[in-house]
């Protein structure tokens, strides 16, 4: 907590006391504000957070991420209370698909399996065959007997999967993450000129032209492993800007630069809002029981591959 203000240190202490008193756990996505890391019981990418949510013994789960992640925690823990600082912390990519539209799309491809990225609503997961994350998407698609795959909602991740699983026909939904999608090859060329010694690590939500030029392609947690194993001292990270802080914390002897591009919904959560959330035990994340049961099956199929 060396970089925190006295007020922030006080908030951290209060949150940690409440966590012990209420048997609560705080799950924190890599893109959160750096001070939020100091109250985290687990920091990770979407797969890691899903796994932690599924196995926790806590009575209360405080989820610091965006709405679809908190929904996932609620689906995976039907007997536990899942609370978030802000119910309206959304995801632009998740909003690019809804269950009704996906049902209609499925009618056009009746022989295709639906693989849904976890960056989607519970309603969409409920009409899917299996979930995936950026770190296991290739493995999930390879595991299916179907030759045709409807991949929802990220077209860039779909293109990445298609390149790595050439024997499948990947039918991509036209969604994308605005944080990653704005980066193009011209931007990457400028990065190379300005930081010639830096290795480039790109998230698979990036455009194919960016992934083609990157030294590594990895999920946010995978980025940590890439930076640890490579001998380079300098890296440029193509993902939401908060990831550079996580990398600096994990590998302080190396230098990390990245995009000046925020996911504003990820940054809504603060120490003060987390404390309030724990004190009041709300807002509570609720998922319709029938939707949760269907979505849970898509999660179970994914976990059967990744455990």
C-alpha positions in Angstrom: 0.0 0.0 0.0 3.0 2.3 -0.3 1.5 4.4 -3.1 -1.8 5.0 -1.3 -2.9 8.2 0.4 -3.7 8.1 4.1 -7.4 8.2 3.2 -7.0 5.3 0.9 -5.1 3.3 3.5 -7.9 3.9 5.9 -10.5 2.7 3.4 -8.4 -0.5 2.7 -8.2 -1.2 6.4 -12.0 -0.8 6.9 -12.8 -3.0 3.9 -10.5 -5.7 5.1 -12.1 -5.7 8.5 -15.5 -6.0 7.0 -14.4 -8.8 4.8 -13.3 -10.8 7.8 -16.4 -10.0 9.7 -18.8 -11.0 6.9 -16.8 -13.8 5.3 -16.6 -11.8 2.1 -14.2 -12.1 -0.8 -13.3 -9.3 -3.3 -12.7 -10.4 -6.9 -10.9 -7.8 -9.0 -10.4 -7.7 -12.7 -7.0 -6.7 -14.1 -8.4 -3.4 -15.5 -9.5 -2.0 -12.2 -8.0 1.1 -10.6 -4.7 0.2 -9.0 -5.7 1.1 -5.5 -8.5 -1.5 -5.7 -5.9 -4.2 -6.0 -5.1 -3.6 -2.4 -8.4 -5.1 -1.2 -8.4 -8.0 -3.7 -8.4 -11.6 -2.7 -7.9 -12.5 -6.3 -6.9 -10.4 -9.3 -7.2 -11.9 -12.7 -8.7 -12.2 -16.2 -12.2 -13.4 -16.9 -11.3 -17.1 -16.8 -9.4 -16.8 -13.5 -12.3 -14.8 -12.0 -14.8 -17.3 -13.2 -12.8 -20.1 -11.6 -12.4 -18.3 -8.3 -16.1 -17.4 -8.2 -17.0 -21.1 -8.8 -14.8 -22.4 -5.9 -15.0 -19.8 -3.2 -16.3 -20.6 0.3 -17.2 -17.0 1.0 -20.7 -16.0 1.9 -20.5 -12.7 0.1 -18.7 -12.1 -3.2 -17.9 -8.5 -4.0 -17.2 -8.3 -7.7 -15.0 -5.4 -9.0 -15.3 -5.6 -12.8 -18.3 -5.0 -15.1 -21.9 -6.3 -15.0 -21.5 -9.5 -17.1 -18.7 -10.7 -14.8 -20.8 -10.2 -11.7 -23.7 -12.0 -13.4 -21.3 -14.9 -14.0 -20.3 -15.0 -10.4 -24.0 -15.1 -9.4 -24.7 -17.9 -11.9 -21.8 -20.0 -10.5 -22.8 -19.3 -6.9 -26.6 -19.6 -6.6 -26.5 -19.9 -2.8 -24.2 -16.9 -2.3 -24.7 -13.2 -2.3 -23.0 -11.4 -5.1 -22.7 -7.6 -4.8 -21.2 -4.9 -6.9 -20.4 -1.2 -6.2 -22.3 -0.2 -9.4 -24.9 -2.2 -11.2 -24.6 0.0 -14.2 -20.9 -0.8 -14.9 -21.6 -2.2 -18.3 -19.7 -3.4 -21.4 -20.0 -2.0 -24.8 -19.2 -5.2 -26.5 -21.6 -7.2 -24.4 -24.3 -4.7 -25.4 -23.8 -5.5 -29.1 -25.7 -8.8 -28.9 -28.9 -9.8 -27.2 -30.6 -13.2 -26.8 -33.4 -12.5 -29.2 -31.1 -11.6 -32.1 -28.9 -14.6 -31.4 -31.9 -17.0 -31.5 -32.9 -15.6 -34.9 -29.3 -15.9 -36.1 -29.1 -19.5 -35.0 -32.1 -20.4 -37.2 -29.9 -19.5 -40.2 -27.2 -22.0 -39.1 -29.0 -24.9 -37.5 -25.9 -27.2 -37.6 -23.6 -24.7 -35.9 -22.6 -24.7 -32.3 -22.8 -21.4 -30.5 -19.6 -20.4 -28.6 -20.1 -17.3 -26.5 -17.3 -15.2 -25.1 -17.9 -14.6 -21.4 -18.0 -10.9 -22.2 -21.8 -11.2 -22.8 -25.0 -11.1 -20.8 -26.5 -14.1 -18.9 -29.4 -14.1 -21.4 -27.0 -14.6 -24.3 -25.1 -17.3 -22.4 -28.4 -19.1 -21.8 -29.0 -19.6 -25.5 -25.4 -20.7 -26.2 -23.8 -24.2 -26.2 -20.6 -23.3 -24.4 -18.7 -20.3 -23.0 -15.1 -19.3 -23.6 -12.6 -16.7 -22.5 -9.8 -15.1 -24.5 -7.4 -17.5 -23.0 -9.3 -20.7 -23.8 -11.3 -19.8 -26.9 -9.1 -22.0 -29.3 -9.3 -25.0 -26.9 -13.1 -24.6 -26.6 -13.7 -24.4 -30.4 -11.4 -27.4 -31.0 -13.3 -29.5 -28.5 -16.6 -29.3 -30.3 -17.6 -31.9 -32.9 -19.4 -29.3 -35.0 -17.7 -28.0 -38.1 -19.6 -24.7 -38.1 -19.2 -22.4 -35.1 -21.2 -19.2 -34.4 -18.8 -17.1 -32.3 -20.4 -14.4 -30.2 -19.9 -11.4 -29.8 -16.3 -10.4 -30.6 -15.4 -10.6 -34.3 -11.7 -10.0 -33.6 -11.5 -12.9 -31.2 -13.4 -14.9 -33.7 -10.9 -14.1 -36.4 -8.0 -15.1 -34.0 -9.8 -18.4 -33.4 -10.4 -19.0 -37.1 -6.8 -18.5 -37.9 -5.8 -21.1 -35.3 -8.5 -23.6 -36.0 -8.6 -23.7 -39.8 -10.7 -26.9 -40.1 -13.7 -25.1 -38.6 -16.0 -22.6 -40.2 -16.2 -19.7 -37.8 -19.3 -17.5 -38.3 -18.5 -14.3 -36.4 -21.0 -12.0 -34.7 -20.3 -8.3 -35.6 -19.3 -7.2 -32.2 -16.0 -5.7 -30.8 -14.4 -4.1 -27.8 -14.0 -0.3 -28.5 -10.8 -0.2 -26.4 -9.0 -2.7 -28.5 -10.7 -2.2 -31.9 -9.5 1.4 -32.5 -5.8 0.2 -32.7 -4.6 -0.5 -36.2 -1.4 -1.4 -37.9 -0.4 2.3 -38.5 -0.6 2.8 -34.7 1.5 -0.2 -34.1 4.1 1.0 -36.7 4.4 4.3 -34.7 4.8 2.3 -31.5 7.7 0.3 -33.1 9.4 3.6 -34.2 9.1 5.2 -30.8 10.0 2.2 -28.7 12.2 0.0 -30.9 13.4 -2.2 -28.0 9.9 -2.9 -26.7 8.2 -6.3 -27.3 4.6 -5.9 -28.2 2.0 -8.0 -26.4 -1.5 -7.7 -27.8 -4.9 -8.9 -26.5 -6.7 -11.3 -28.9 -9.6 -8.8 -28.9 -7.4 -6.7 -31.2 -7.8 -6.5 -34.9 -6.1 -9.3 -37.0 -3.7 -6.7 -38.6 -2.5 -5.9 -35.1 -2.2 -9.5 -33.9 -0.2 -10.3 -37.0 2.5 -7.7 -36.0 2.6 -8.5 -32.3 5.4 -10.4 -30.6 2.9 -12.1 -28.3 -0.9 -12.6 -28.2 -2.3 -13.2 -24.8 -5.2 -12.7 -22.3 -4.5 -10.2 -19.6 -3.2 -12.9 -17.2 -1.2 -14.4 -20.1 0.5 -11.1 -20.6 2.1 -11.4 -17.2 3.5 -14.8 -18.1 4.8 -13.5 -21.5 6.6 -10.6 -19.8 8.1 -12.9 -17.1 9.5 -15.5 -19.5 10.9 -13.0 -22.1 14.4 -11.6 -21.6 13.3 -8.1 -22.8 13.3 -5.3 -20.3 10.6 -3.2 -22.1 7.1 -4.0 -23.3 4.2 -2.2 -25.0 0.9 -3.7 -24.1 -2.1 -3.5 -26.5 -5.1 -3.6 -24.1 -6.9 -1.4 -21.6 -4.5 1.0 -19.9 -5.0 -0.4 -16.4 -3.0 -3.5 -17.3 0.3 -1.7 -17.3 -0.2 -1.0 -13.5 -0.8 -4.7 -12.9 2.3 -5.6 -14.9 4.4 -3.1 -13.0 3.3 -4.6 -9.7 4.0 -8.2 -10.8 7.3 -7.4 -12.5 8.7 -4.2 -11.1 12.1 -4.5 -12.7 10.7 -4.2 -16.2 9.2 -1.3 -18.1 5.6 -1.4 -19.4 3.9 1.1 -21.7 0.4 0.9 -23.1 -2.6 2.6 -24.6 -4.0 5.8 -23.2 -7.4 4.2 -23.6 -9.7 3.7 -20.6 -12.7 1.4 -20.1 -14.7 3.9 -18.1 -17.1 1.2 -16.8 -14.1 -0.7 -15.3 -12.9 2.4 -13.6 -16.2 3.2 -11.9 -15.3 1.2 -8.9 -13.4 3.0 -6.1 -12.4 2.0 -2.6 -15.1 4.2 -1.1 -17.8 2.5 -3.3 -16.5 -0.9 -2.3 -16.7 0.0 1.4 -20.3 1.3 0.9 -21.2 -1.9 -1.0 -19.9 -4.1 1.8 -21.5 -2.1 4.6 -24.9 -2.0 2.9 -24.6 -5.5 1.3 -26.0 -4.0 -1.9 -26.6 -3.7 -4.9 -27.2 -7.4 -5.2 -26.7 -9.0 -8.6 -29.7 -11.2 -9.4 -30.1 -13.5 -12.4 -33.4 -15.1 -13.3 -33.3 -18.7 -12.1 -34.3 -20.3 -15.5 -31.7 -18.1 -17.3 -29.1 -19.0 -14.7 -29.7 -22.7 -15.0 -29.3 -22.6 -18.8 -26.2 -20.3 -18.7 -24.7 -22.5 -16.0 -24.6 -25.4 -18.5 -22.6 -23.3 -20.9 -20.1 -22.6 -18.1 -20.0 -26.2 -17.0 -19.0 -27.3 -20.5 -16.2 -24.8 -20.5 -15.0 -25.7 -17.1 -14.9 -29.4 -18.0 -12.1 -28.5 -20.5 -10.2 -26.1 -18.3 -10.1 -27.7 -14.9 
